[in-house]
Each structure stands twice: as C-alpha cells, then as structure tokens.
Amino acid sequence: MATILLQPGEVFEHFHSEPSLTVLVQGTVEAELTGQVVLLEPGKPLPVPAKTPHSITNIGAQVAEVSCVGTGATLQHRAPD
C-alpha cells in the first residue's frame, strides 16, 4: 500500500505495475483515468487496471490523503509526454 499526501492544487500522475485500488482517506480529490474524471468519495475504491496512467488532483482547500492498494503493486511516476 502506498499513501499519497497532496497539497491543495497538487496533481500526482502515476501508474501501477499491477491492478490496484485508489481510495480517498480524507480531502477532496478528482481522479483522471482513461479520459474520464471522477470525484472520489471517502472509502469508496476506484479500480485501476495495471499499467494504466492516471492522475489524482487535490481540488480542496486542505491536504488530501489517498491510499493506493494492490497485490504487489509498485507505484511509478508517469513520465512527461
């Protein structure tokens, strides 16, 4: 499991080597996955397929905490295009 803390306005682009679940712990964030933008709800997991680039954006005024959970998944920053 990886825990990500995002400052207000911060965007975190990455992918996982294995399928994973992204879960909002606290704050207000949007996730972009395969061209779709989703407002994450606390405790409701977002399934992410393996090797699928996606981003998480803190759209709130407070620090947001997100957990990425997977079986043996490694978190890798997405390289700029």
N, C-alpha and C positions, 0 to 999 in steps of 0.2 A: 504494500500500500504506500502511496505517495501522498503527502499533504502539501497543498499549494496555498500560500497566503498571497492575496492580490490587493495592492493598494487601489484606492478609487481611480478609475480610468485605466488601470493597467490591463494589458492584453497578454495572454500566455498562449503561444502557438506551439503545438507539440503533436506527437503520435506515440503509440504504444506498440511493442513488438507482438503482443498477444491481445486477444479480446479483453475489454475492460469495462468497468462501470465507473462513471463520473458521478459523484454525489456531493451536493451542496451541503455544507455543515452550517455555515452562517453567512449572512450577507445577501446581496442581490447581484446575480450574475446572469449573463447570457452565454450560451454555447453555440458555436457555429460548427456544423457537421454536415458534410456533403451538400453545401449550399443552403442549408436550412438553419435559421436562427431560432433557438429555443430558450425561453426563460426557464431557468432551473428552479425547482421548488425544493425547499429543505427536506432531506431524507428520501426524495424520490430519485432513483438512479436513472441515468441516461446511458444505455448500452452503446459502446463504441467498438466497431469491428477492428481487428488487428490491422496495423499499418495504415490507418485512415487518419490523415492530417485533420486536426480540429483545433479550435481556439476557445478560450474562456475569457470573457471580458467582465470586469467588475464595473457595473453600471450604477452602483450605490455610492453613498457618501462615507461608508465605513469600510474597514478592511474586511475582505471576504475570505472564507476558508473553504476549500474544495478538496475532497479526497478522491483519488483515482485508485480503484481496487481491481485487481486481476490476478489470475493464477500465473505467477512467474513473469508478470508483465514488467518490462523496463520502460521508463519514461525517457523520451528523447525529444530535445528541442527540434522544432521544424526549421530546416534551413531556409533562408530567404530565397524567393524565386528569382 
